[in-house]
Amino acid sequence: MNQENRPLNGINILVTRPEHQSHFLTESIRKLGGNPIIFPVLEISDIKDKAPLLKLIQQLEEYDLAIFVSPNAVHKAMRFIQTYRESHRTLPATLKFAAVGKGSADALKEYGINQVIIPDGCFDSEALLNLETLQHVNGKRIIVFRGNGGRPLLGDTLKQRGALLDYAECYYRDKPDVDPNELSHLIANWSHGKINAVVITSTEGLQNLFDIIGSYGQQLLKITPVFTAHERIARNARETGLINVVLAACSGDQGILQSIQDYFCVTKV
């Protein structure tokens, strides 16, 4: 592959997404000549108490709409839904599905759910709430599949619009324990200019990274180009003091990849 097809040649990129969700991004970076450094700052695990989730799944016929906030929510919830509904064979015929982003909608397709309400262009709670379908939910029963905690905006807004809403927590998000030797090695490489870019895909991930790398790492992060596809994450990054935050023009991994290529092609000229 010639240099023109390897625009990221010699570029070391810190990928902070959970490892099981980073394959496309890391492989694409490699194909473009870059070196992805996998450093997950968010750990996804199964919930310990499954009883509340299973109870809600048993009542799916009572809901008008199921919303999935992430691909993790889809995979974790559908595993339980399919297990419970083996004897039922099908999902409730009247239940509609919505997803915050394209990744979640694509994940639902893996389970045979092809009709999914999804925003156009921008993929976040705000964009989903702007859809006509979610403007008129008075009296509708809605279930939101998500991880522990999470942003209250989606649920609060739907309840303000008159929806009867339940949260179904189907996975657990936490800050991972990082090996001190691995962290020391990362910071040493970073301080010698061997980390050229950082990819951030969630505000929680940004906060976790900030906490994990300590004060010296934070100073390095502040002057390193940080790439994201979400305006809210970019805004939070700037508020945290990061100097060089690059917001992708398009959503998702493809948008991030294009913004990284554009940035380093310009800086190499």
C-alpha positions as CSV (number, residue, x, y, z in Angstrom):
1,M,0.0,0.0,0.0
2,N,1.5,3.4,-1.0
3,Q,1.7,6.4,1.2
4,E,-1.4,8.0,-0.3
5,N,-3.4,5.0,0.9
6,R,-1.7,5.1,4.3
7,P,-2.5,8.6,5.5
8,L,-2.0,7.6,9.2
9,N,1.5,6.1,8.7
10,G,3.5,6.7,11.9
11,I,0.5,8.0,13.9
12,N,-0.1,6.4,17.3
13,I,-3.8,6.7,18.3
14,L,-5.1,6.0,21.8
15,V,-8.5,4.2,21.5
16,T,-10.4,4.4,24.8
17,R,-13.6,2.6,23.8
18,P,-14.4,-0.7,25.5
19,E,-12.2,-3.4,23.8
20,H,-15.2,-5.5,22.6
21,Q,-16.5,-2.4,20.7
22,S,-13.2,-1.2,19.3
23,H,-12.5,-3.8,16.6
24,F,-13.8,-1.8,13.6
25,L,-12.0,1.4,14.7
26,T,-8.7,-0.2,15.5
27,E,-8.6,-2.4,12.3
28,S,-9.5,0.6,10.2
29,I,-6.7,2.6,11.8
30,R,-4.2,-0.2,11.0
31,K,-5.4,-0.4,7.4
32,L,-4.7,3.4,7.1
33,G,-1.2,2.8,8.4
34,G,-1.7,4.0,11.9
35,N,-1.0,2.3,15.2
36,P,-4.0,1.9,17.5
37,I,-3.2,1.7,21.2
38,I,-6.1,0.0,22.9
39,F,-6.7,1.5,26.3
40,P,-10.3,0.9,27.5
41,V,-11.5,3.5,30.0
42,L,-15.0,2.0,30.4
43,E,-15.7,-1.5,31.6
44,I,-19.0,-3.2,30.7
45,S,-20.2,-6.1,32.8
46,D,-23.4,-8.0,33.6
47,I,-25.8,-6.7,36.2
48,K,-25.6,-8.7,39.5
49,D,-29.3,-8.5,40.4
50,K,-31.2,-9.7,37.3
51,A,-34.6,-9.9,39.0
52,P,-35.9,-6.3,38.2
53,L,-34.8,-6.7,34.5
54,L,-36.5,-10.1,34.1
55,K,-39.7,-8.8,35.7
56,L,-39.9,-6.0,33.2
57,I,-39.1,-8.3,30.3
58,Q,-42.0,-10.5,31.4
59,Q,-44.3,-7.5,31.0
60,L,-43.2,-6.4,27.5
61,E,-46.7,-6.8,26.2
62,E,-47.7,-3.9,28.3
63,Y,-45.4,-1.4,26.6
64,D,-45.9,0.6,23.4
65,L,-42.2,1.5,22.8
66,A,-38.8,0.0,23.7
67,I,-35.8,2.3,23.5
68,F,-32.3,1.1,23.5
69,V,-29.6,3.7,24.4
70,S,-26.5,1.8,23.1
71,P,-25.3,-1.4,21.4
72,N,-24.4,-2.7,24.8
73,A,-28.0,-2.3,25.9
74,V,-29.2,-4.2,22.8
75,H,-26.9,-7.2,23.3
76,K,-27.3,-7.4,27.0
77,A,-31.1,-7.0,27.0
78,M,-31.8,-9.2,23.9
79,R,-30.0,-12.1,25.5
80,F,-32.5,-12.1,28.4
81,I,-35.4,-11.3,26.2
82,Q,-34.7,-14.1,23.8
83,T,-34.2,-16.6,26.6
84,Y,-37.5,-15.7,28.3
85,R,-39.5,-15.6,25.1
86,E,-38.3,-18.9,23.7
87,S,-41.7,-20.4,24.3
88,H,-43.4,-17.2,22.9
89,R,-41.4,-17.4,19.6
90,T,-42.1,-13.7,18.8
91,L,-41.9,-10.3,20.4
92,P,-45.1,-8.5,21.1
93,A,-46.6,-7.5,17.8
94,T,-47.6,-4.0,19.0
95,L,-44.2,-3.2,20.5
96,K,-42.3,-0.6,18.6
97,F,-38.5,-0.1,18.8
98,A,-36.3,3.0,18.9
99,A,-32.6,3.5,19.2
100,V,-30.5,6.5,20.1
101,G,-27.9,5.7,17.4
102,K,-27.2,3.8,14.3
103,G,-24.9,1.4,16.1
104,S,-27.9,0.4,18.3
105,A,-30.2,0.1,15.4
106,D,-27.7,-2.2,13.6
107,A,-27.4,-4.3,16.7
108,L,-31.1,-4.8,16.8
109,K,-31.1,-6.0,13.2
110,E,-28.8,-8.8,14.4
111,Y,-31.9,-10.0,16.4
112,G,-34.3,-9.7,13.5
113,I,-35.7,-6.3,14.5
114,N,-35.5,-4.2,11.3
115,Q,-38.1,-1.6,11.9
116,V,-36.3,0.8,14.3
117,I,-37.1,4.5,15.0
118,I,-33.8,6.3,14.8
119,P,-32.7,10.0,14.4
120,D,-31.2,11.3,11.2
121,G,-27.7,12.6,11.2
122,C,-26.9,13.3,14.9
123,F,-27.2,10.3,17.1
124,D,-28.0,11.3,20.7
125,S,-30.9,11.6,23.1
126,E,-31.6,15.1,22.0
127,A,-32.0,14.0,18.3
128,L,-34.2,11.1,19.2
129,L,-36.5,13.4,21.3
130,N,-36.8,15.7,18.4
131,L,-38.5,13.1,16.2
132,E,-42.2,13.5,15.6
133,T,-42.9,10.0,17.0
134,L,-41.5,10.9,20.4
135,Q,-43.2,14.3,20.5
136,H,-46.6,12.7,21.1
137,V,-46.3,10.1,23.9
138,N,-48.9,11.1,26.3
139,G,-50.3,8.0,28.0
140,K,-47.8,5.7,26.2
141,R,-45.9,3.1,28.1
142,I,-42.2,3.2,27.3
143,I,-39.4,1.0,28.5
144,V,-35.8,2.3,28.2
145,F,-33.0,-0.3,28.2
146,R,-29.8,1.2,29.5
147,G,-26.8,0.7,31.8
148,N,-26.6,1.7,35.4
149,G,-27.3,5.4,35.9
150,G,-26.9,7.3,32.7
151,R,-28.2,10.6,31.5
152,P,-31.7,11.5,32.8
153,L,-32.6,13.7,29.8
154,L,-34.3,11.0,27.7
155,G,-36.5,9.6,30.5
156,D,-37.2,13.0,32.2
157,T,-38.3,14.6,28.9
158,L,-40.6,11.6,27.9
159,K,-42.2,11.7,31.4
160,Q,-42.7,15.5,31.0
161,R,-44.5,14.7,27.8
162,G,-46.9,12.4,29.6
163,A,-45.3,9.0,29.0
164,L,-45.4,6.2,31.6
165,L,-41.7,5.2,31.7
166,D,-39.7,2.4,33.2
167,Y,-35.9,2.0,33.1
168,A,-34.6,-1.5,32.5
169,E,-30.9,-1.6,33.6
170,C,-29.4,-4.4,31.7
171,Y,-25.6,-3.9,32.1
172,Y,-23.2,-2.2,34.4
173,R,-20.6,0.5,33.5
174,D,-17.6,1.1,35.6
175,K,-14.1,2.6,35.6
176,P,-11.7,-0.3,35.0
177,D,-8.7,-1.2,37.2
178,V,-5.6,-0.4,35.1
179,D,-2.3,-2.2,35.7
180,P,0.1,0.3,37.2
181,N,2.9,-0.9,34.9
182,E,0.7,-0.5,31.8
183,L,-0.2,3.0,32.9
184,S,3.4,3.9,33.6
185,H,4.4,2.6,30.2
186,L,1.6,4.6,28.5
187,I,2.5,7.9,30.3
188,A,6.2,7.4,29.4
189,N,5.5,6.9,25.8
190,W,3.1,9.8,25.8
191,S,5.7,12.1,27.4
192,H,8.1,11.2,24.6
193,G,5.6,12.1,21.9
194,K,4.5,8.6,21.1
195,I,0.8,9.3,21.5
196,N,-0.3,11.5,18.7
197,A,-4.1,11.4,19.1
198,V,-6.9,10.2,21.4
199,V,-10.3,8.9,20.5
200,I,-13.1,9.6,23.0
201,T,-16.6,8.2,22.5
202,S,-18.5,9.0,25.7
203,T,-18.5,11.7,28.4
204,E,-18.1,9.1,31.1
205,G,-15.1,7.7,29.2
206,L,-13.5,11.1,29.1
207,Q,-14.0,11.5,32.9
208,N,-12.6,8.0,33.5
209,L,-9.5,8.7,31.4
210,F,-8.9,12.0,33.2
211,D,-9.1,10.2,36.5
212,I,-7.0,7.2,35.4
213,I,-4.0,9.1,34.0
214,G,-3.4,11.4,36.9
215,S,-2.2,15.0,36.9
216,Y,0.8,14.5,34.6
217,G,-1.2,12.5,32.1
218,Q,-3.9,15.2,32.2
219,Q,-1.4,17.8,31.2
220,L,-0.4,15.6,28.2
221,L,-4.0,15.0,27.3
222,K,-4.7,18.7,27.3
223,I,-2.3,19.3,24.4
224,T,-3.0,16.2,22.4
225,P,-5.6,16.2,19.6
226,V,-8.8,14.6,20.9
227,F,-11.3,13.2,18.4
228,T,-15.0,12.6,19.0
229,A,-18.2,12.4,16.9
230,H,-20.5,14.0,19.5
231,E,-21.0,17.7,20.2
232,R,-21.8,17.1,23.9
233,I,-18.5,15.2,24.4
234,A,-16.5,17.9,22.5
235,R,-18.1,20.6,24.7
236,N,-17.3,18.7,27.9
237,A,-13.8,18.1,26.7
238,R,-13.2,21.8,26.1
239,E,-14.8,22.6,29.5
240,T,-12.3,20.2,31.1
241,G,-9.5,22.3,29.6
242,L,-8.5,20.3,26.6
243,I,-7.0,22.6,24.0
244,N,-7.3,20.6,20.7
245,V,-10.7,19.0,20.4
246,V,-11.7,17.8,16.9
247,L,-15.4,17.2,16.3
248,A,-16.1,14.9,13.4
249,A,-18.4,16.2,10.7
250,C,-20.2,12.8,10.5
251,S,-21.4,10.5,13.3
252,G,-19.9,7.2,14.4
253,D,-16.5,5.6,13.8
254,Q,-16.5,6.5,10.1
255,G,-16.8,10.1,11.1
256,I,-14.0,9.8,13.6
257,L,-11.7,8.1,11.1
258,Q,-12.3,10.7,8.5
259,S,-11.6,13.6,10.9
260,I,-8.3,11.9,12.0
261,Q,-7.3,11.5,8.4
262,D,-8.2,15.1,7.5
263,Y,-6.3,16.4,10.5
264,F,-3.1,14.6,10.0
265,C,-3.1,15.0,6.2
266,V,-3.2,18.8,6.8
267,T,-0.6,18.8,9.6
268,K,1.8,16.8,7.4
269,V,1.6,19.3,4.5
